[in-house]
Amino acid sequence: MTSHNEHGQASQPPQSTSAIALLEDIRAGLDDLPLPLALPGADLARRETSAARAQLDDYILPRYRSLDAPLLAVVGGSTGAGKSTLVNGLVGHPVTRAGAIRPTTRQPILLHNPAEATWFEGQRVLPGLGRIRGTLAAGPGRTDQTGAPGASVDSLVLLADPAVPAGIALLDAPDVDSISDQNRMLAGQLLAAADLWVFVTTASRYADAVPWKLLLDAATRDITVAVVLDRVPEGAEAEVSQDLRGLLDREGLSGSRLFIIPETVLDPGGMLPAGTVDELREWLSSLAADAAGRADVARRTLNGTVRALAQRIEGIAEAVREQERAAARLEADAVAAYGDAATRILEATRDGALLRGEVLARWQDFVGTGEFFRTLEQNVGRFRDRVGAFFRGEPAPAVRVEAAIETGLQAVIVDEAANAAEDTDQRWRSDPAGRQLLGGDDLSGTSPGFPERAAAEIRAWQEALMELIRTEGQGKRTQARWLSFGINGLGAALMIVVFSMTAGLTGLEIGVAGGTAVVGQRLLEAVFGEDAVRRMADKAREDLAVRCRQLLADEPQKFLQRLPKENPDLAQRLAAQAANLSRLAERP
């Protein structure tokens, strides 16, 4: 048995409490739902998110919190269908205005039994709409809509009328096909908040597209619909009603009640002749008097709406997945572009490309071209003596080799970083989401200060290479003096060995560059031994690769920082909530 609180409203059984907790959790998660990327379906997903919030706020949560509340029957329909006239006929006196000028900008009126005012005066249902208390006129004429003339159409006029049976309330909604966007939106909002629809159409317009779009929505929500076919010419009742009934059956609305109002002349007060709407009035009254029947209608509509919400939430979850996939695709594009740039830089350090131009010239200045090569071909002892004297006497050329390598390598790194930025920019601009994130900003160049950071990293690599030579030379007594006097020369030689692969060089370049590289290798082998030289070259090459990758790792951040913040559990959470809603909708 259901207990009631001090306001006469029902307290919730445990199953309703758990349902409310689920629904409130879903509602909280829909606020600020991140759908920032400009994907083809993003606008629709944002509208669906807004509609889901409205479903929860305007109908699902209020109904779950107040299962005993009166049914809300919204009277809706097309322009000029006779909604207001019908409502006046149901209560037996004028309470709403049938406007001759379209759109009618009056307030929607919610009629309720005086004993049930507390159900509607607060924000229980349609919390986004204000409340205006209306009063019945003392004599014939239209209801006094207190405060309505100066009010906007974002509020309800509440009217307590004893002619409305307890257990049901009537809400006269704006035209569903109004030329006013605001009126159409409000009509849709009110219909979505209804337990029951009283849908008014005419014999000449019952097949119009706009009303049927809403009726199909009602079918998906399994809402109870009463269709009122107004202004049916005499003698056409059977034909028109049969055609309309066929349409209702085909569109999943076979359970809808159909009421016929013949074409007639209104009295001087704008009222329908007595008895015209008796059948509809009696149906509503019997429904209001039947507590079990009302509960069935409310539960059917509630379950149907929750089922529709589950589908909507699942669609939103898929939209979130699309956002995640798009963000991952853009991130992968940026990472791949800079990864390719790092690969090209390392290829340039292996294919002999750096043994051209200034580097080659400075190395040849350093080692000489005639006597040095002849000395190289003689015995190792004489070679060591020659090199030792050379290093002790001429340290400056070795430093110039280092400087040339720094300049050449920096140019390669900066150029490839710029290529990666341009590649990323092009990839992102070919994608709608990336194009939106970039806007009018040009990120196709390197970041400010990148050339300086590249030069500093190269110098750090050269210093590490020198330290490698010092470390390798420790304990080698016979070579200690070459390390003491020729550290820069040996460092320059090791750099040349690191860049000594000749793939990519052609013609005379192979002979010249390859020959000079051999000089450096032989020089180092004479001092450290073949295995040590190979080990040092591999370690120096790997250190350079690590530094180049680290240097480029920060560059794509100017793109990646524009991506939305990741929320990896969001889509999964929404999908789980959709599944929970589907199960909730199956509860009796």
C-alpha positions as CSV (number, residue, x, y, z in Angstrom):
1,M,0.0,0.0,0.0
2,T,1.3,3.5,-0.9
3,S,1.8,6.0,2.0
4,H,1.4,9.7,1.6
5,N,3.4,12.6,3.0
6,E,2.1,15.8,4.6
7,H,1.4,17.4,1.1
8,G,-0.8,14.5,0.1
9,Q,1.8,13.2,-2.3
10,A,2.7,9.5,-2.4
11,S,6.0,8.4,-0.8
12,Q,8.0,6.1,-3.1
13,P,8.2,2.3,-2.8
14,P,11.8,0.9,-2.8
15,Q,11.8,0.0,-6.5
16,S,10.8,3.6,-7.4
17,T,13.5,5.0,-5.2
18,S,16.1,3.0,-7.1
19,A,14.7,4.0,-10.4
20,I,14.8,7.7,-9.4
21,A,18.4,7.3,-8.3
22,L,19.3,5.8,-11.7
23,L,17.4,8.6,-13.6
24,E,18.9,11.4,-11.5
25,D,22.4,9.9,-12.2
26,I,21.7,9.9,-15.9
27,R,20.3,13.4,-15.8
28,A,23.4,14.8,-14.0
29,G,25.6,13.2,-16.6
30,L,23.8,14.9,-19.4
31,D,24.9,18.3,-18.2
32,D,27.9,19.6,-20.2
33,L,28.2,16.3,-22.1
34,P,31.3,16.7,-24.1
35,L,30.5,16.6,-27.9
36,P,32.9,19.4,-29.0
37,L,34.1,18.1,-32.3
38,A,32.4,19.1,-35.6
39,L,31.4,15.7,-36.8
40,P,28.6,15.1,-39.3
41,G,26.2,13.7,-36.6
42,A,27.3,16.0,-33.7
43,D,24.5,18.5,-34.1
44,L,21.9,15.8,-34.0
45,A,23.6,14.2,-31.0
46,R,23.5,17.6,-29.2
47,R,19.8,18.0,-30.0
48,E,19.2,14.4,-28.7
49,T,21.1,15.3,-25.5
50,S,18.9,18.3,-25.0
51,A,15.8,16.3,-25.7
52,A,16.9,13.6,-23.2
53,R,17.4,16.3,-20.5
54,A,13.9,17.6,-21.3
55,Q,12.4,14.2,-21.2
56,L,13.8,13.6,-17.8
57,D,13.0,17.0,-16.4
58,D,9.6,17.5,-17.8
59,Y,8.1,14.1,-17.6
60,I,10.1,11.0,-16.5
61,L,11.5,12.2,-13.2
62,P,8.3,14.1,-12.1
63,R,6.1,11.0,-12.9
64,Y,8.5,8.6,-11.0
65,R,8.6,11.0,-8.1
66,S,4.8,11.3,-8.0
67,L,3.2,8.1,-9.3
68,D,-0.1,9.1,-7.8
69,A,-0.2,12.5,-9.4
70,P,-3.2,13.4,-11.7
71,L,-2.8,12.5,-15.3
72,L,-1.7,15.3,-17.5
73,A,-3.7,15.3,-20.8
74,V,-2.2,17.7,-23.3
75,V,-4.6,19.0,-26.0
76,G,-2.4,19.5,-29.1
77,G,-2.8,19.7,-32.9
78,S,-2.4,21.8,-36.0
79,T,-3.1,25.5,-36.6
80,G,-6.9,26.2,-36.6
81,A,-7.8,22.6,-35.7
82,G,-10.1,23.8,-32.9
83,K,-8.1,22.9,-29.8
84,S,-9.2,25.8,-27.7
85,T,-12.8,25.5,-28.7
86,L,-12.6,21.8,-27.8
87,V,-11.2,22.6,-24.3
88,N,-13.9,25.2,-23.8
89,G,-16.5,22.6,-24.8
90,L,-15.1,20.0,-22.3
91,V,-15.4,22.3,-19.3
92,G,-18.7,23.8,-20.5
93,H,-17.6,27.5,-20.6
94,P,-14.9,29.7,-22.2
95,V,-11.5,29.4,-20.5
96,T,-9.2,29.7,-23.5
97,R,-9.0,32.1,-26.4
98,A,-9.3,30.8,-30.0
99,G,-7.1,33.3,-31.8
100,A,-8.1,34.5,-35.3
101,I,-4.6,35.9,-35.9
102,R,-1.7,33.3,-36.2
103,P,0.4,32.7,-34.4
104,T,-1.6,33.1,-31.2
105,T,0.9,34.3,-28.6
106,R,-1.3,33.6,-25.6
107,Q,-0.1,31.5,-22.6
108,P,-0.8,27.8,-22.6
109,I,-3.5,27.1,-19.9
110,L,-3.4,24.2,-17.5
111,L,-6.8,23.4,-16.2
112,H,-7.0,21.3,-13.0
113,N,-9.5,20.4,-10.3
114,P,-9.2,22.9,-7.4
115,A,-8.4,20.1,-4.9
116,E,-5.3,19.2,-7.0
117,A,-3.6,22.6,-7.2
118,T,-0.6,21.5,-5.2
119,W,0.4,19.0,-7.9
120,F,1.0,21.8,-10.4
121,E,1.8,25.0,-8.6
122,G,5.4,23.9,-7.8
123,Q,8.1,22.7,-10.2
124,R,7.1,19.1,-10.1
125,V,6.2,18.9,-13.8
126,L,7.7,21.2,-16.6
127,P,10.1,22.8,-14.1
128,G,11.6,25.0,-16.8
129,L,8.3,26.9,-17.2
130,G,7.1,29.6,-14.9
131,R,3.7,29.6,-13.2
132,I,0.9,32.2,-13.5
133,R,-2.2,31.8,-11.5
134,G,-5.4,32.5,-13.4
135,T,-9.0,32.9,-12.1
136,L,-12.3,32.1,-13.7
137,A,-14.3,35.1,-14.9
138,A,-17.4,35.8,-12.8
139,G,-19.7,35.9,-15.9
140,P,-19.6,34.8,-19.5
141,G,-16.4,35.4,-21.4
142,R,-12.8,34.5,-21.4
143,T,-10.7,33.5,-18.3
144,D,-8.9,36.2,-16.5
145,Q,-5.2,35.2,-17.2
146,T,-3.7,37.1,-14.3
147,G,-0.3,38.5,-15.3
148,A,-0.5,36.9,-18.7
149,P,-0.6,40.0,-21.0
150,G,2.9,41.1,-20.2
151,A,4.4,37.7,-19.8
152,S,6.5,35.7,-22.2
153,V,5.4,32.4,-23.6
154,D,7.7,30.4,-21.3
155,S,5.2,29.9,-18.5
156,L,1.9,28.2,-17.8
157,V,-1.4,29.8,-16.7
158,L,-2.7,27.6,-13.9
159,L,-6.5,27.6,-13.7
160,A,-8.5,25.8,-11.0
161,D,-11.9,24.8,-12.5
162,P,-14.4,22.5,-10.7
163,A,-15.6,21.3,-14.2
164,V,-12.3,19.4,-14.5
165,P,-12.7,16.0,-12.8
166,A,-10.2,15.1,-10.1
167,G,-7.5,12.7,-11.3
168,I,-6.8,14.4,-14.7
169,A,-5.7,17.9,-15.8
170,L,-6.0,19.4,-19.3
171,L,-3.3,21.5,-20.9
172,D,-4.1,23.6,-24.0
173,A,-0.9,23.6,-26.1
174,P,0.2,25.9,-28.9
175,D,-0.1,24.8,-32.5
176,V,2.4,22.0,-33.4
177,D,2.8,23.6,-36.9
178,S,2.9,27.2,-35.7
179,I,4.8,29.7,-37.9
180,S,6.4,30.8,-34.6
181,D,9.5,28.7,-33.7
182,Q,9.0,29.4,-30.1
183,N,5.3,28.2,-30.2
184,R,6.3,25.0,-32.0
185,M,9.1,24.2,-29.6
186,L,6.8,24.9,-26.6
187,A,4.1,22.6,-28.1
188,G,6.6,19.8,-28.5
189,Q,7.8,20.3,-25.0
190,L,4.3,20.2,-23.6
191,L,3.3,17.1,-25.5
192,A,6.5,15.4,-24.4
193,A,5.5,16.0,-20.8
194,A,2.0,14.4,-21.2
195,D,0.7,11.2,-19.8
196,L,-2.1,11.3,-22.4
197,W,-2.5,13.1,-25.7
198,V,-5.8,14.5,-27.0
199,F,-4.7,15.2,-30.5
200,V,-7.0,17.5,-32.6
201,T,-7.1,17.5,-36.4
202,T,-9.6,18.2,-39.0
203,A,-11.3,16.3,-41.8
204,S,-9.3,18.3,-44.3
205,R,-5.9,18.2,-42.7
206,Y,-5.7,14.9,-40.8
207,A,-3.0,13.6,-43.2
208,D,-0.6,16.6,-42.8
209,A,3.0,15.7,-42.3
210,V,3.8,17.7,-39.1
211,P,1.0,16.2,-37.0
212,W,1.9,12.7,-38.1
213,K,5.5,13.2,-37.2
214,L,4.4,13.9,-33.6
215,L,1.9,11.0,-33.7
216,L,4.7,8.6,-34.8
217,D,6.7,9.9,-31.8
218,A,3.8,9.0,-29.6
219,A,3.8,5.5,-31.1
220,T,7.4,5.1,-30.2
221,R,6.6,6.2,-26.6
222,D,3.6,3.9,-26.5
223,I,1.6,6.9,-25.2
224,T,-2.2,6.7,-24.9
225,V,-3.6,8.9,-27.7
226,A,-7.1,10.1,-28.2
227,V,-7.5,11.5,-31.7
228,V,-10.3,14.1,-32.2
229,L,-11.4,14.5,-35.8
230,D,-13.0,17.9,-36.0
231,R,-15.2,19.6,-38.5
232,V,-16.3,16.5,-40.3
233,P,-18.8,17.3,-43.0
234,E,-22.3,15.7,-42.7
235,G,-22.4,12.4,-44.4
236,A,-18.6,12.0,-44.6
237,E,-18.1,10.6,-41.0
238,A,-17.8,7.0,-42.0
239,E,-15.5,7.6,-45.0
240,V,-13.1,10.0,-43.3
241,S,-13.0,8.1,-40.0
242,Q,-12.3,4.8,-41.7
243,D,-9.4,6.4,-43.7
244,L,-8.0,8.0,-40.5
245,R,-8.4,4.7,-38.6
246,G,-6.4,2.9,-41.3
247,L,-3.6,5.5,-41.0
248,L,-3.5,5.1,-37.3
249,D,-3.4,1.3,-37.5
250,R,-0.6,1.3,-40.1
251,E,1.6,3.6,-37.9
252,G,1.3,1.6,-34.7
253,L,-1.5,3.6,-33.1
254,S,-4.3,1.0,-33.4
255,G,-5.1,1.4,-29.8
256,S,-5.9,5.1,-30.1
257,R,-9.5,6.2,-29.4
258,L,-11.1,8.2,-32.2
259,F,-13.7,10.9,-31.6
260,I,-15.7,12.6,-34.3
261,I,-16.9,16.2,-34.0
262,P,-19.2,17.1,-36.9
263,E,-18.9,20.4,-38.8
264,T,-21.2,22.8,-36.9
265,V,-21.8,26.5,-36.1
266,L,-20.5,28.0,-32.8
267,D,-22.8,29.9,-30.6
268,P,-22.3,33.7,-30.0
269,G,-19.9,32.9,-27.2
270,G,-17.7,30.7,-29.4
271,M,-18.9,27.5,-27.8
272,L,-19.8,24.2,-29.5
273,P,-23.4,23.1,-29.4
274,A,-24.4,21.2,-26.3
275,G,-23.7,17.5,-26.5
276,T,-21.0,17.8,-29.2
277,V,-18.1,16.6,-27.1
278,D,-20.1,14.5,-24.6
279,E,-18.4,11.2,-25.7
280,L,-14.9,12.6,-25.2
281,R,-15.9,14.2,-21.9
282,E,-17.3,11.0,-20.6
283,W,-14.3,9.0,-21.6
284,L,-11.9,11.5,-19.8
285,S,-14.2,11.5,-16.7
286,S,-14.4,7.7,-16.5
287,L,-10.6,7.6,-16.9
288,A,-10.2,10.2,-14.1
289,A,-12.5,8.2,-11.8
290,D,-10.7,4.9,-12.4
291,A,-7.5,4.9,-10.2
292,A,-6.3,1.6,-11.7
293,G,-7.0,2.8,-15.2
294,R,-5.1,6.0,-14.5
295,A,-2.2,4.1,-13.1
296,D,-2.2,1.8,-16.2
297,V,-2.1,4.9,-18.5
298,A,0.7,6.5,-16.5
299,R,2.7,3.4,-16.3
300,R,2.3,2.6,-20.0
301,T,3.4,6.1,-21.0
302,L,6.2,6.2,-18.5
303,N,7.6,2.8,-19.6
304,G,7.3,3.8,-23.3
305,T,9.1,7.1,-22.6
306,V,11.9,5.4,-20.6
307,R,12.3,2.9,-23.5
308,A,12.6,5.8,-25.9
309,L,15.1,7.5,-23.6
310,A,17.1,4.3,-23.5
311,Q,17.4,4.4,-27.3
312,R,18.3,8.1,-27.2
313,I,21.0,7.5,-24.6
314,E,22.4,4.6,-26.6
315,G,22.5,7.0,-29.6
316,I,24.3,9.6,-27.5
317,A,26.8,6.9,-26.4
318,E,27.6,6.1,-30.0
319,A,28.0,9.8,-30.7
320,V,30.6,10.0,-27.9
321,R,32.4,7.0,-29.4
322,E,32.5,8.8,-32.7
323,Q,34.0,11.8,-30.9
324,E,36.6,9.6,-29.3
325,R,37.4,7.9,-32.6
326,A,37.8,11.3,-34.3
327,A,40.0,12.6,-31.6
328,A,42.1,9.5,-31.7
329,R,42.4,9.8,-35.5
330,L,43.5,13.4,-35.3
331,E,46.0,12.5,-32.5
332,A,47.4,9.6,-34.6
333,D,47.8,11.9,-37.6
334,A,49.8,14.3,-35.6
335,V,51.9,11.7,-33.9
336,A,52.5,9.9,-37.2
337,A,53.6,13.1,-39.0
338,Y,56.2,13.9,-36.4
339,G,57.2,10.2,-36.1
340,D,57.8,10.2,-39.9
341,A,59.8,13.4,-39.5
342,A,62.0,11.7,-36.8
343,T,62.6,8.8,-39.1
344,R,63.6,11.1,-42.0
345,I,66.0,12.9,-39.7
346,L,67.6,9.6,-38.6
347,E,67.8,8.5,-42.2
348,A,69.7,11.7,-43.0
349,T,72.2,10.9,-40.3
350,R,72.8,7.4,-41.9
351,D,72.7,7.9,-45.6
352,G,75.7,10.2,-46.0
353,A,73.5,13.2,-46.6
354,L,75.3,15.2,-43.8
355,L,78.7,14.4,-45.4
356,R,78.1,17.1,-48.0
357,G,78.8,20.8,-48.3
358,E,80.2,22.5,-45.2
359,V,80.7,19.4,-43.1
360,L,82.7,17.6,-45.9
361,A,84.7,20.7,-46.5
362,R,85.6,21.2,-42.9
363,W,86.5,17.6,-42.4
364,Q,88.8,17.6,-45.4
365,D,90.4,20.8,-44.0
366,F,90.9,18.9,-40.8
367,V,92.4,15.7,-42.2
368,G,94.1,17.1,-45.3
369,T,94.0,15.3,-48.7
370,G,97.5,14.3,-49.6
371,E,100.1,13.5,-47.0
372,F,97.5,12.5,-44.4
373,F,96.1,9.8,-46.7
374,R,99.6,8.6,-47.5
375,T,100.4,8.4,-43.8
376,L,97.2,6.5,-43.3
377,E,98.4,3.7,-45.7
378,Q,101.6,3.2,-43.7
379,N,102.1,1.3,-40.5
380,V,99.8,2.0,-37.6
381,G,102.6,3.3,-35.3
382,R,103.6,6.0,-37.7
383,F,99.9,6.8,-38.2
384,R,99.4,7.3,-34.5
385,D,102.4,9.6,-34.3
386,R,101.3,11.6,-37.2
387,V,97.8,12.0,-35.9
388,G,99.0,12.9,-32.4
389,A,101.2,15.7,-33.6
390,F,98.4,16.8,-35.9
391,F,95.9,17.0,-33.1
392,R,98.3,18.7,-30.7
393,G,99.1,21.4,-33.2
394,E,95.8,22.0,-34.9
395,P,92.8,21.9,-32.5
396,A,90.8,24.6,-34.3
397,P,89.8,22.7,-37.5
398,A,88.2,19.9,-35.3
399,V,86.0,22.5,-33.6
400,R,85.0,23.8,-37.0
401,V,83.9,20.3,-38.0
402,E,81.7,20.1,-34.9
403,A,80.2,23.5,-35.7
404,A,79.5,22.5,-39.3
405,I,77.8,19.3,-38.1
406,E,75.7,21.2,-35.6
407,T,74.6,23.7,-38.3
408,G,73.9,20.9,-40.9
409,L,72.0,18.7,-38.4
410,Q,70.0,21.6,-37.0
411,A,68.9,22.6,-40.6
412,V,67.7,19.0,-41.2
413,I,65.8,18.8,-37.9
414,V,64.2,22.2,-38.3
415,D,63.2,21.5,-41.9
416,E,61.7,18.1,-41.0
417,A,59.8,19.6,-38.0
418,A,58.3,22.2,-40.3
419,N,57.4,19.5,-42.8
420,A,55.7,17.5,-40.0
421,A,53.7,20.6,-38.9
422,E,52.6,21.3,-42.4
423,D,51.7,17.7,-42.9
424,T,49.6,17.7,-39.7
425,D,48.0,20.9,-40.6
426,Q,46.9,19.5,-43.9
427,R,45.7,16.3,-42.4
428,W,43.6,18.1,-39.8
429,R,42.2,20.5,-42.3
430,S,41.0,17.7,-44.5
431,D,38.9,16.5,-41.5
432,P,35.8,18.5,-40.4
433,A,36.7,18.1,-36.7
434,G,40.4,19.0,-37.2
435,R,39.3,22.0,-39.4
436,Q,37.1,23.3,-36.6
437,L,39.9,22.8,-33.9
438,L,42.4,24.8,-36.0
439,G,40.1,27.5,-37.0
440,G,42.0,30.4,-38.6
441,D,45.3,29.6,-36.8
442,D,48.3,28.7,-38.9
443,L,50.3,26.0,-37.1
444,S,52.3,24.8,-40.2
445,G,55.7,26.1,-39.0
446,T,57.9,25.1,-36.0
447,S,57.1,26.3,-32.5
448,P,58.8,29.5,-31.3
449,G,62.3,28.8,-30.1
450,F,62.5,25.3,-31.7
451,P,65.6,26.0,-33.8
452,E,67.4,27.1,-30.7
453,R,66.2,24.0,-28.8
454,A,67.4,21.9,-31.7
455,A,70.9,23.5,-31.7
456,A,71.1,23.1,-27.9
457,E,70.2,19.4,-28.1
458,I,72.8,18.8,-30.8
459,R,75.5,20.4,-28.7
460,A,74.4,18.3,-25.8
461,W,74.7,15.2,-28.0
462,Q,78.2,16.3,-29.0
463,E,79.2,16.8,-25.4
464,A,77.8,13.4,-24.6
465,L,79.8,12.0,-27.5
466,M,83.0,13.6,-26.1
467,E,82.3,12.1,-22.7
468,L,81.9,8.7,-24.4
469,I,85.4,9.1,-25.9
470,R,86.8,10.1,-22.5
471,T,85.2,7.1,-20.8
472,E,86.3,4.7,-23.4
473,G,89.9,6.1,-23.2
474,Q,90.2,5.5,-19.5
475,G,92.7,2.7,-18.8
476,K,94.2,2.8,-22.2
477,R,97.6,3.9,-21.3
478,T,99.1,4.0,-24.8
479,Q,96.2,6.1,-26.1
480,A,95.9,8.5,-23.1
481,R,98.0,11.2,-24.7
482,W,95.8,11.2,-27.8
483,L,92.8,11.7,-25.6
484,S,94.5,14.5,-23.7
485,F,95.6,16.3,-26.8
486,G,93.1,15.3,-29.4
487,I,89.7,15.0,-27.8
488,N,88.0,17.4,-30.2
489,G,89.6,15.7,-33.2
490,L,88.6,12.2,-32.0
491,G,85.1,13.5,-31.4
492,A,84.9,14.9,-34.9
493,A,86.1,11.7,-36.3
494,L,83.4,9.7,-34.3
495,M,80.7,12.1,-35.6
496,I,81.9,11.4,-39.1
497,V,81.8,7.7,-38.5
498,V,78.2,8.0,-37.2
499,F,77.2,9.7,-40.4
500,S,79.5,7.5,-42.6
501,M,76.9,5.4,-44.5
502,T,77.1,6.4,-48.1
503,A,73.6,5.5,-49.4
504,G,72.2,8.5,-51.1
505,L,75.6,9.8,-52.3
506,T,76.3,9.6,-56.0
507,G,79.3,9.7,-58.3
508,L,82.4,11.5,-57.0
509,E,80.7,12.2,-53.6
510,I,80.8,8.5,-52.8
511,G,84.6,8.4,-53.3
512,V,85.3,11.6,-51.5
513,A,82.9,11.3,-48.6
514,G,83.4,7.6,-48.3
515,G,87.2,8.1,-48.3
516,T,87.1,10.7,-45.6
517,A,84.8,8.5,-43.4
518,V,87.3,5.7,-43.7
519,V,90.0,8.1,-42.5
520,G,88.0,8.8,-39.3
521,Q,87.2,5.2,-38.7
522,R,90.9,4.1,-39.2
523,L,92.0,6.9,-36.9
524,L,89.6,5.8,-34.1
525,E,90.5,2.1,-34.6
526,A,94.2,3.0,-34.2
527,V,93.4,4.6,-30.8
528,F,90.6,2.4,-29.4
529,G,90.4,-0.7,-31.4
530,E,87.8,-1.9,-33.9
531,D,85.3,-3.3,-31.4
532,A,85.4,-0.2,-29.3
533,V,84.8,2.1,-32.3
534,R,81.8,0.0,-33.4
535,R,80.4,0.2,-29.9
536,M,80.9,3.9,-29.5
537,A,79.4,4.6,-32.9
538,D,76.3,2.5,-32.1
539,K,75.8,4.2,-28.8
540,A,76.3,7.7,-30.2
541,R,73.9,6.9,-33.0
542,E,71.3,5.6,-30.6
543,D,71.7,8.7,-28.3
544,L,71.2,11.0,-31.3
545,A,68.0,9.0,-32.2
546,V,66.6,9.3,-28.7
547,R,67.4,13.1,-28.6
548,C,65.8,13.7,-32.0
549,R,62.6,11.8,-31.0
550,Q,62.4,13.7,-27.7
551,L,63.0,17.0,-29.4
552,L,60.1,16.3,-31.8
553,A,57.8,14.8,-29.1
554,D,56.9,18.2,-27.8
555,E,56.2,19.8,-31.2
556,P,52.8,18.1,-31.9
557,Q,51.5,19.4,-28.6
558,K,50.5,22.7,-30.3
559,F,48.0,20.5,-32.2
560,L,47.2,17.9,-29.5
561,Q,46.4,20.5,-26.8
562,R,43.4,21.5,-28.9
563,L,41.9,18.1,-28.7
564,P,39.1,17.7,-26.1
565,K,40.0,16.2,-22.7
566,E,39.7,12.4,-22.7
567,N,36.9,10.7,-20.8
568,P,37.5,7.1,-21.7
569,D,34.7,5.7,-19.5
570,L,32.0,8.1,-20.7
571,A,30.7,6.0,-23.7
572,Q,30.7,2.8,-21.7
573,R,28.9,4.5,-18.8
574,L,26.2,5.8,-21.2
575,A,25.8,2.4,-22.8
576,A,25.4,0.8,-19.4
577,Q,22.8,3.4,-18.4
578,A,20.9,2.8,-21.6
579,A,20.8,-0.9,-20.8
580,N,19.6,-0.1,-17.3
581,L,16.8,2.1,-18.7
582,S,15.7,-0.7,-21.0
583,R,15.4,-3.0,-18.0
584,L,13.6,-0.3,-16.1
585,A,11.1,0.1,-18.9
586,E,10.1,-3.6,-18.6
587,R,9.1,-3.4,-15.0
588,P,5.3,-3.8,-14.5
